[in-house]
Amino acid sequence: MTRLRPCAPSRAFARSLPAILEQRTQETAFRRSLGQWRARFVRDQQAPHLRFVVWVATRRCNLRCRYCVLPREQGSQPDLTTAEVKRIFAEIAQDFDASRIMVGITGGEATLRPDLVEIVAFLVSLGFRTVAVDSNGVRYGRHPDLIDRLVHAGMRCPTISVDGTGAGQRMLRGDRSDGQLPWKAIEHVQRRYPKLGLTTICAASPANLAEVPGVFRRFEELGIAFARVSPIFPLGRAASDPSVVLAPPKLRELLSWLAEQRTAFAAGKRDLEIEFIDDGWCGLEWEGGLLRSNFLYCRAGVTVVGLEHDGRIVGCPVIQSGFNVQGDARTERVSTVWKRRFERFRERSWLRTGPCATCGDWEGCLGGSLHNRGDCGELLRCTARMLRGQSSTPTTAPPP
């Protein structure tokens, strides 16, 4: 019996996939869904409403992932103090409808802040819709009582990331426990708080592809309902370590495997829904349900605002281009910056340059993910082009 390559689709699904990709974009329901989704996004651009605050609690971390997009060496400025964090979020709650806003606390490693439980409880008291914490699970694994204290403070819908069941976790993250600590944390949450809404994430790289299917099988065995797969993209540390980034053929193979898993989930043949995390627009043929629940639109600066560890107000912490920083929460109210700036996030025709100028997908992608854009809006990386066998890194000069 021939052994499947890591994360490869079955032969039967691989044979049927080209026809699926060709036919689905011609379906009336698909075109209608695309039109409705695009109309909602354009409406949000014209009348932005804040719905999600991403707060980078710290750039400090207890691991050293080879692909970290927010590495500590690029964020040496001091973290916001407890008092500053409370003041900033109290102002947000005063100036917006907090009951309609989710707060995602990330890092670095957010659990390294000694005031995290206190801050979560404070944010919950302000009436934010959901307060979630992203973690690598290492500190949780050592101190499961921290999970209990955060849950009692009001944390909901947390995220724990783990990239393997052994060597993959160690190679990608420098985790000496080989993943035992994050897996212990995941098991603790599922055993004590099965309705908490835990999401799990697994990165995908040449270093751990052999382990990825097993990671998701274990998620499913633990009763997790929703998980994400995140192919490593060349930002942060990975920008100078191409060995951790999947080559285009491997990316297509991984996403073909994912499409098969989602097809099985839709047919009731598996209990775990797996979704492709935001890397970029994948092309009309892949969007709209095949890889994720709907179409990709980058909502940075439209319904999402980022708050960096040092107080900088950004469209999204992952964006590393010069246009990202819009203000400073240490000296300005977030609401003032939200209302008076972010123009380049809300009117995106300036992104239609280079290969985007003549791309037939523009009406669908509207520029794609802004973390794939340079300082002047030039396209740095396009997932759709990669999946279609074209150059993923256009060499078009930026506009003047």
C-alpha positions as CSV (number, residue, x, y, z in Angstrom):
1,M,0.0,0.0,0.0
2,T,1.4,3.4,-1.0
3,R,1.9,5.8,1.9
4,L,0.4,9.2,1.4
5,R,2.7,12.2,1.6
6,P,2.2,14.5,4.6
7,C,-1.0,16.5,4.3
8,A,-1.8,15.2,0.8
9,P,-5.4,14.7,-0.3
10,S,-6.6,11.3,-1.2
11,R,-6.1,10.2,-4.8
12,A,-9.8,10.3,-5.4
13,F,-10.2,13.9,-4.1
14,A,-7.1,15.0,-5.9
15,R,-8.6,13.8,-9.2
16,S,-11.9,15.5,-8.6
17,L,-10.5,18.8,-7.3
18,P,-9.8,20.5,-10.7
19,A,-13.4,20.1,-11.7
20,I,-14.6,21.3,-8.3
21,L,-12.5,24.5,-8.6
22,E,-13.7,25.1,-12.2
23,Q,-17.4,24.5,-11.5
24,R,-18.0,26.2,-8.2
25,T,-17.4,29.7,-9.4
26,Q,-20.0,29.3,-12.0
27,E,-22.7,28.3,-9.6
28,T,-25.5,30.9,-9.0
29,A,-25.4,30.5,-5.2
30,F,-21.6,31.1,-5.2
31,R,-21.9,34.3,-7.3
32,R,-24.8,35.5,-5.1
33,S,-22.8,34.9,-1.9
34,L,-19.8,36.7,-3.3
35,G,-21.9,39.7,-4.2
36,Q,-23.5,39.9,-0.8
37,W,-20.2,39.4,1.0
38,R,-18.5,42.1,-1.1
39,A,-21.4,44.5,-0.6
40,R,-21.2,44.1,3.2
41,F,-17.4,44.8,3.2
42,V,-17.8,47.9,0.9
43,R,-20.6,49.1,3.3
44,D,-18.2,48.6,6.3
45,Q,-15.5,50.6,4.5
46,Q,-17.9,53.5,3.9
47,A,-19.2,53.4,7.5
48,P,-16.6,51.7,9.7
49,H,-17.8,50.3,13.0
50,L,-15.2,49.0,15.5
51,R,-15.9,45.3,16.3
52,F,-12.6,43.8,17.2
53,V,-9.6,45.2,19.2
54,V,-6.3,43.2,19.0
55,W,-4.1,44.1,22.0
56,V,-0.5,42.9,21.9
57,A,0.0,42.6,25.7
58,T,3.7,42.2,25.4
59,R,6.4,41.2,22.9
60,R,8.1,39.0,25.5
61,C,7.8,35.3,25.1
62,N,8.8,32.0,26.7
63,L,9.5,30.3,23.4
64,R,11.4,31.4,20.3
65,C,9.4,30.4,17.3
66,R,11.2,30.5,14.0
67,Y,8.2,32.1,12.3
68,C,7.0,34.6,14.9
69,V,5.5,37.7,13.2
70,L,5.8,39.8,16.3
71,P,9.3,38.9,17.6
72,R,10.5,40.6,20.8
73,E,13.7,41.8,19.1
74,Q,11.6,44.1,16.9
75,G,9.6,45.5,19.9
76,S,12.1,46.6,22.6
77,Q,9.9,49.5,23.8
78,P,8.4,49.1,27.3
79,D,4.9,47.5,27.6
80,L,1.9,49.6,28.6
81,T,1.5,49.7,32.4
82,T,-1.6,48.2,34.1
83,A,-2.9,51.7,34.7
84,E,-2.4,52.7,31.0
85,V,-4.1,49.6,29.7
86,K,-7.1,50.2,32.0
87,R,-7.4,53.8,31.0
88,I,-7.2,53.1,27.3
89,F,-9.8,50.4,27.4
90,A,-12.1,52.4,29.7
91,E,-11.9,55.2,27.0
92,I,-12.8,52.7,24.3
93,A,-15.8,51.4,26.3
94,Q,-16.9,55.0,26.9
95,D,-16.6,56.0,23.2
96,F,-18.0,52.8,21.5
97,D,-20.6,50.2,22.2
98,A,-18.4,47.8,24.2
99,S,-21.1,45.1,24.0
100,R,-20.4,44.8,20.3
101,I,-16.6,44.6,20.5
102,M,-14.5,41.6,21.0
103,V,-11.0,42.0,22.6
104,G,-8.3,39.6,21.6
105,I,-5.2,39.6,23.8
106,T,-2.1,38.3,22.2
107,G,1.7,38.6,22.2
108,G,4.5,37.6,22.3
109,E,3.1,35.5,25.1
110,A,0.3,37.3,26.9
111,T,0.4,35.0,29.9
112,L,3.8,36.5,30.9
113,R,2.1,39.6,32.1
114,P,1.6,39.2,35.8
115,D,-1.5,41.5,35.7
116,L,-3.3,39.5,33.0
117,V,-6.0,38.1,35.2
118,E,-6.6,41.5,36.7
119,I,-6.9,43.1,33.2
120,V,-9.2,40.4,31.9
121,A,-11.5,40.9,34.8
122,F,-11.4,44.7,34.3
123,L,-12.2,44.4,30.5
124,V,-15.1,42.0,31.3
125,S,-16.4,44.6,33.9
126,L,-16.4,47.2,31.1
127,G,-18.9,45.1,29.2
128,F,-16.9,44.0,26.1
129,R,-18.7,41.3,24.2
130,T,-15.9,38.7,24.5
131,V,-12.5,38.9,26.1
132,A,-10.2,36.2,24.6
133,V,-6.5,35.3,25.2
134,D,-4.1,33.8,22.7
135,S,-1.4,31.6,24.1
136,N,1.3,29.1,23.2
137,G,0.1,27.0,26.2
138,V,3.4,26.5,27.8
139,R,2.7,28.5,31.0
140,Y,-0.8,27.1,31.1
141,G,0.7,23.6,31.0
142,R,3.0,24.4,33.9
143,H,0.3,26.3,35.9
144,P,-3.2,25.0,34.9
145,D,-4.6,27.1,37.8
146,L,-3.9,30.2,35.6
147,I,-6.5,28.9,33.1
148,D,-8.9,28.5,36.0
149,R,-8.3,32.1,37.2
150,L,-8.7,33.5,33.7
151,V,-11.9,31.6,33.2
152,H,-13.3,32.8,36.5
153,A,-12.2,36.4,35.5
154,G,-14.4,36.1,32.4
155,M,-12.1,34.9,29.6
156,R,-14.0,33.2,26.8
157,C,-13.1,31.7,23.4
158,P,-9.3,31.4,24.1
159,T,-6.8,30.2,21.6
160,I,-4.0,27.7,22.2
161,S,-1.4,27.0,19.4
162,V,0.6,23.9,19.0
163,D,2.6,22.7,16.0
164,G,3.2,19.1,16.6
165,T,3.3,16.0,18.8
166,G,7.1,15.8,19.1
167,A,9.9,16.9,16.9
168,G,7.9,19.4,14.9
169,Q,7.0,21.5,17.9
170,R,10.6,21.4,19.1
171,M,12.1,22.3,15.7
172,L,9.7,25.2,15.0
173,R,9.2,26.6,18.5
174,G,12.2,25.6,20.5
175,D,9.8,23.9,22.9
176,R,11.8,21.5,25.1
177,S,8.6,19.8,26.2
178,D,8.1,18.6,22.6
179,G,4.5,20.0,22.9
180,Q,3.7,18.2,26.2
181,L,2.9,21.5,28.0
182,P,0.5,23.0,25.4
183,W,-1.2,19.6,25.0
184,K,-1.6,19.4,28.8
185,A,-3.2,22.9,28.7
186,I,-5.6,21.9,25.9
187,E,-6.6,18.8,27.7
188,H,-7.2,20.8,30.9
189,V,-9.5,23.2,29.1
190,Q,-11.5,20.5,27.3
191,R,-11.8,18.4,30.5
192,R,-12.9,21.3,32.8
193,Y,-14.5,23.8,30.3
194,P,-15.8,22.0,27.3
195,K,-18.2,24.8,26.4
196,L,-15.6,27.6,26.7
197,G,-15.1,27.8,22.9
198,L,-11.5,26.9,22.7
199,T,-9.9,27.4,19.3
200,T,-6.6,25.6,18.4
201,I,-4.1,26.6,15.8
202,C,-1.4,24.6,14.1
203,A,1.3,26.2,11.9
204,A,2.4,24.3,8.8
205,S,6.0,24.2,7.6
206,P,8.3,21.8,5.9
207,A,9.6,21.0,9.4
208,N,6.3,19.6,10.7
209,L,4.1,18.6,7.7
210,A,4.4,15.0,8.7
211,E,2.8,15.7,12.1
212,V,0.0,18.1,10.9
213,P,-2.7,15.5,10.2
214,G,-2.0,13.9,13.6
215,V,-2.3,17.2,15.3
216,F,-5.8,17.7,13.9
217,R,-6.8,14.1,14.7
218,R,-5.8,14.7,18.3
219,F,-7.8,18.0,18.4
220,E,-10.8,16.1,17.2
221,E,-10.3,13.3,19.8
222,L,-10.2,15.9,22.5
223,G,-13.6,17.2,21.4
224,I,-12.5,20.5,19.9
225,A,-15.0,21.8,17.5
226,F,-13.0,24.4,15.6
227,A,-9.3,24.6,14.6
228,R,-7.2,26.6,12.2
229,V,-4.2,25.7,10.1
230,S,-1.7,28.4,9.4
231,P,0.9,28.0,6.7
232,I,3.9,30.0,7.7
233,F,4.3,33.1,5.7
234,P,7.5,35.2,5.3
235,L,7.0,37.9,7.9
236,G,8.9,38.6,11.2
237,R,11.5,35.9,11.8
238,A,10.4,33.8,8.8
239,A,11.3,36.7,6.5
240,S,15.0,35.7,7.0
241,D,14.4,32.0,7.3
242,P,12.8,30.7,4.1
243,S,13.4,27.1,5.1
244,V,10.3,27.3,7.3
245,V,8.0,28.6,4.5
246,L,6.2,26.1,2.3
247,A,7.0,26.2,-1.4
248,P,4.0,26.8,-3.7
249,P,3.5,23.2,-4.7
250,K,3.5,22.1,-1.0
251,L,1.1,25.0,-0.1
252,R,-1.3,23.8,-2.8
253,E,-1.0,20.2,-1.6
254,L,-1.7,21.3,2.0
255,L,-4.7,23.4,1.0
256,S,-6.0,20.5,-1.2
257,W,-5.8,18.3,1.9
258,L,-7.6,21.0,3.9
259,A,-10.4,21.2,1.2
260,E,-10.9,17.5,1.6
261,Q,-11.2,17.8,5.4
262,R,-13.7,20.6,5.1
263,T,-15.7,18.6,2.5
264,A,-15.8,15.7,5.0
265,F,-16.9,18.0,7.8
266,A,-19.7,19.5,5.6
267,A,-20.9,16.0,4.8
268,G,-21.0,15.1,8.5
269,K,-18.1,12.7,8.2
270,R,-15.9,14.4,10.8
271,D,-16.6,16.5,13.9
272,L,-13.8,19.0,13.7
273,E,-14.1,22.1,11.4
274,I,-10.7,23.1,10.2
275,E,-10.2,26.6,8.6
276,F,-7.4,28.2,6.7
277,I,-6.1,31.2,8.7
278,D,-5.7,34.5,7.0
279,D,-2.7,34.4,4.7
280,G,-4.2,36.2,1.8
281,W,-6.8,35.9,-1.0
282,C,-6.6,32.5,-2.5
283,G,-8.4,33.1,-5.8
284,L,-12.1,32.9,-6.5
285,E,-11.9,29.2,-7.2
286,W,-10.7,28.5,-3.7
287,E,-12.6,31.1,-1.7
288,G,-16.2,31.1,-0.4
289,G,-16.3,28.0,1.7
290,L,-13.7,25.6,0.4
291,L,-10.9,26.7,2.7
292,R,-12.7,28.9,5.2
293,S,-16.3,29.7,6.0
294,N,-16.6,32.6,3.6
295,F,-14.5,34.9,1.4
296,L,-11.4,36.7,2.7
297,Y,-11.5,40.4,3.2
298,C,-8.9,42.1,5.3
299,R,-10.8,44.1,7.9
300,A,-7.8,46.0,9.3
301,G,-8.8,49.6,10.0
302,V,-12.4,48.8,8.9
303,T,-13.8,46.8,11.8
304,V,-10.5,45.9,13.4
305,V,-8.0,48.1,15.3
306,G,-4.7,46.9,16.8
307,L,-3.1,48.2,20.0
308,E,0.6,47.4,20.2
309,H,2.4,46.6,23.4
310,D,3.8,50.1,23.6
311,G,0.6,51.9,22.8
312,R,0.9,52.4,19.1
313,I,-2.5,52.3,17.4
314,V,-2.4,50.2,14.2
315,G,-4.7,48.7,11.6
316,C,-3.4,45.2,12.6
317,P,-0.3,44.2,14.5
318,V,0.7,41.7,11.8
319,I,1.0,44.5,9.1
320,Q,4.7,45.6,9.0
321,S,4.4,48.3,6.3
322,G,4.9,51.9,7.1
323,F,1.3,52.9,6.6
324,N,0.2,50.7,9.5
325,V,0.8,53.0,12.5
326,Q,-2.0,55.6,12.9
327,G,-1.5,57.0,16.4
328,D,-0.4,56.5,20.0
329,A,-2.8,55.5,22.7
330,R,-0.5,56.9,25.3
331,T,-1.3,60.4,24.1
332,E,-4.5,60.1,22.0
333,R,-7.9,58.5,22.4
334,V,-8.4,55.5,20.2
335,S,-11.8,56.8,19.1
336,T,-10.3,60.0,17.8
337,V,-7.7,58.1,15.7
338,W,-10.4,55.7,14.6
339,K,-12.6,58.5,13.3
340,R,-10.1,60.8,11.8
341,R,-7.4,58.5,10.3
342,F,-7.2,55.0,8.7
343,E,-8.1,56.5,5.3
344,R,-5.7,54.1,3.4
345,F,-7.4,51.2,5.1
346,R,-10.9,52.2,4.0
347,E,-10.3,53.3,0.4
348,R,-8.2,50.7,-1.3
349,S,-8.1,51.6,-4.9
350,W,-4.5,52.8,-4.3
351,L,-3.6,49.1,-4.0
352,R,-4.5,48.3,-7.6
353,T,-1.0,48.5,-9.0
354,G,1.3,46.0,-10.6
355,P,-0.3,42.7,-11.3
356,C,-3.4,43.8,-9.4
357,A,-4.1,46.4,-12.1
358,T,-5.3,43.8,-14.6
359,C,-6.2,40.9,-12.3
360,G,-9.7,39.5,-12.8
361,D,-10.0,38.8,-9.1
362,W,-9.9,42.4,-8.0
363,E,-13.7,42.8,-7.5
364,G,-13.5,39.8,-5.2
365,C,-10.3,40.4,-3.2
366,L,-10.2,44.3,-3.2
367,G,-6.5,44.2,-2.5
368,G,-6.3,41.1,-0.2
369,S,-4.5,41.0,3.1
370,L,-2.7,44.2,3.9
371,H,0.2,42.3,5.6
372,N,1.1,41.3,2.0
373,R,1.6,44.9,0.9
374,G,4.7,47.1,1.0
375,D,5.0,50.7,2.3
376,C,3.6,52.1,-1.0
377,G,0.9,49.4,-1.4
378,E,2.9,47.3,-3.8
379,L,2.0,43.6,-3.7
380,L,4.7,41.6,-1.9
381,R,3.1,38.2,-1.9
382,C,-0.1,36.7,-3.5
383,T,-1.5,33.4,-2.4
384,A,-3.8,33.2,-5.4
385,R,-0.8,33.5,-7.8
386,M,1.1,30.8,-5.9
387,L,-1.9,28.4,-6.1
388,R,-2.1,29.1,-9.9
389,G,1.6,28.4,-10.5
390,Q,2.5,32.1,-11.0
391,S,5.2,34.1,-9.3
392,S,4.3,34.7,-5.7
393,T,6.6,37.7,-5.3
394,P,5.9,40.2,-8.1
395,T,8.8,42.4,-9.0
396,T,6.8,45.4,-10.0
397,A,8.2,48.7,-8.8
398,P,6.2,50.5,-6.2
399,P,4.1,53.5,-7.4
400,P,5.7,56.9,-7.1
